[in-house]
Amino acid sequence: MTPRSKPRHPGLAYGPVYLDYNATTPVEPRVVEAMSPHLTEFFGNPSSSHPYGAEPGAALV
């Protein structure tokens, strides 16, 4: 890897070229790390007024 080249996304490293980006796309590993708490522990609706939505709502600001 040269200093200017970007490493391949882990989801595409060993498989065929994925062409159905209309259905889904690989998620950047940093996004997975940042979103993990909100997909596993703090999963309330951020638009709601109940307490379960407070933490996800605060994360969106």
CNS distance restraints for C-alpha pairs under 8 A (distance, minus, plus):
assign (resid   1 and name CA) (resid   5 and name CA) 6.13 0.50 0.50
assign (resid   1 and name CA) (resid   6 and name CA) 7.71 0.50 0.50
assign (resid   1 and name CA) (resid   7 and name CA) 7.43 0.50 0.50
assign (resid   8 and name CA) (resid  12 and name CA) 6.77 0.50 0.50
assign (resid   8 and name CA) (resid  13 and name CA) 6.02 0.50 0.50
assign (resid   9 and name CA) (resid  13 and name CA) 6.30 0.50 0.50
assign (resid   9 and name CA) (resid  26 and name CA) 7.66 0.50 0.50
assign (resid   9 and name CA) (resid  28 and name CA) 7.34 0.50 0.50
assign (resid  11 and name CA) (resid  15 and name CA) 7.99 0.50 0.50
assign (resid  11 and name CA) (resid  26 and name CA) 6.22 0.50 0.50
assign (resid  12 and name CA) (resid  16 and name CA) 7.32 0.50 0.50
assign (resid  12 and name CA) (resid  17 and name CA) 7.11 0.50 0.50
assign (resid  12 and name CA) (resid  18 and name CA) 7.63 0.50 0.50
assign (resid  12 and name CA) (resid  26 and name CA) 7.99 0.50 0.50
assign (resid  20 and name CA) (resid  24 and name CA) 6.87 0.50 0.50
assign (resid  20 and name CA) (resid  25 and name CA) 7.86 0.50 0.50
assign (resid  21 and name CA) (resid  25 and name CA) 5.20 0.50 0.50
assign (resid  27 and name CA) (resid  31 and name CA) 6.70 0.50 0.50
assign (resid  27 and name CA) (resid  32 and name CA) 6.66 0.50 0.50
assign (resid  28 and name CA) (resid  32 and name CA) 6.54 0.50 0.50
assign (resid  29 and name CA) (resid  33 and name CA) 6.29 0.50 0.50
assign (resid  30 and name CA) (resid  34 and name CA) 6.20 0.50 0.50
assign (resid  31 and name CA) (resid  35 and name CA) 5.94 0.50 0.50
assign (resid  32 and name CA) (resid  36 and name CA) 5.82 0.50 0.50
assign (resid  35 and name CA) (resid  39 and name CA) 6.30 0.50 0.50
assign (resid  36 and name CA) (resid  40 and name CA) 6.19 0.50 0.50
assign (resid  37 and name CA) (resid  41 and name CA) 5.31 0.50 0.50
assign (resid  37 and name CA) (resid  42 and name CA) 6.03 0.50 0.50
assign (resid  38 and name CA) (resid  42 and name CA) 4.46 0.50 0.50
assign (resid  38 and name CA) (resid  43 and name CA) 5.13 0.50 0.50
assign (resid  38 and name CA) (resid  56 and name CA) 6.44 0.50 0.50
assign (resid  39 and name CA) (resid  43 and name CA) 5.49 0.50 0.50
assign (resid  42 and name CA) (resid  52 and name CA) 7.30 0.50 0.50
assign (resid  42 and name CA) (resid  53 and name CA) 7.88 0.50 0.50
assign (resid  42 and name CA) (resid  55 and name CA) 6.34 0.50 0.50
assign (resid  42 and name CA) (resid  56 and name CA) 6.13 0.50 0.50
assign (resid  43 and name CA) (resid  52 and name CA) 7.40 0.50 0.50
assign (resid  43 and name CA) (resid  53 and name CA) 7.50 0.50 0.50
assign (resid  43 and name CA) (resid  56 and name CA) 6.77 0.50 0.50
assign (resid  44 and name CA) (resid  48 and name CA) 7.97 0.50 0.50
assign (resid  44 and name CA) (resid  52 and name CA) 4.70 0.50 0.50
assign (resid  44 and name CA) (resid  53 and name CA) 4.39 0.50 0.50
assign (resid  44 and name CA) (resid  54 and name CA) 7.70 0.50 0.50
assign (resid  44 and name CA) (resid  55 and name CA) 7.83 0.50 0.50
assign (resid  44 and name CA) (resid  56 and name CA) 6.44 0.50 0.50
assign (resid  45 and name CA) (resid  52 and name CA) 7.07 0.50 0.50
assign (resid  45 and name CA) (resid  53 and name CA) 4.81 0.50 0.50
assign (resid  45 and name CA) (resid  56 and name CA) 7.03 0.50 0.50
assign (resid  45 and name CA) (resid  57 and name CA) 7.66 0.50 0.50
assign (resid  46 and name CA) (resid  53 and name CA) 4.43 0.50 0.50
assign (resid  46 and name CA) (resid  54 and name CA) 6.45 0.50 0.50
assign (resid  46 and name CA) (resid  55 and name CA) 7.52 0.50 0.50
assign (resid  46 and name CA) (resid  56 and name CA) 5.02 0.50 0.50
assign (resid  46 and name CA) (resid  57 and name CA) 4.11 0.50 0.50
assign (resid  46 and name CA) (resid  58 and name CA) 7.88 0.50 0.50
assign (resid  46 and name CA) (resid  60 and name CA) 7.99 0.50 0.50
assign (resid  47 and name CA) (resid  53 and name CA) 6.75 0.50 0.50
assign (resid  47 and name CA) (resid  57 and name CA) 6.73 0.50 0.50
assign (resid  48 and name CA) (resid  53 and name CA) 5.64 0.50 0.50
assign (resid  49 and name CA) (resid  53 and name CA) 6.63 0.50 0.50
assign (resid  49 and name CA) (resid  54 and name CA) 7.55 0.50 0.50
assign (resid  50 and name CA) (resid  54 and name CA) 7.18 0.50 0.50
assign (resid  52 and name CA) (resid  56 and name CA) 7.96 0.50 0.50
assign (resid  53 and name CA) (resid  57 and name CA) 5.83 0.50 0.50
assign (resid  54 and name CA) (resid  58 and name CA) 6.10 0.50 0.50
assign (resid  55 and name CA) (resid  59 and name CA) 6.33 0.50 0.50
assign (resid  56 and name CA) (resid  60 and name CA) 6.64 0.50 0.50
assign (resid  57 and name CA) (resid  61 and name CA) 7.04 0.50 0.50
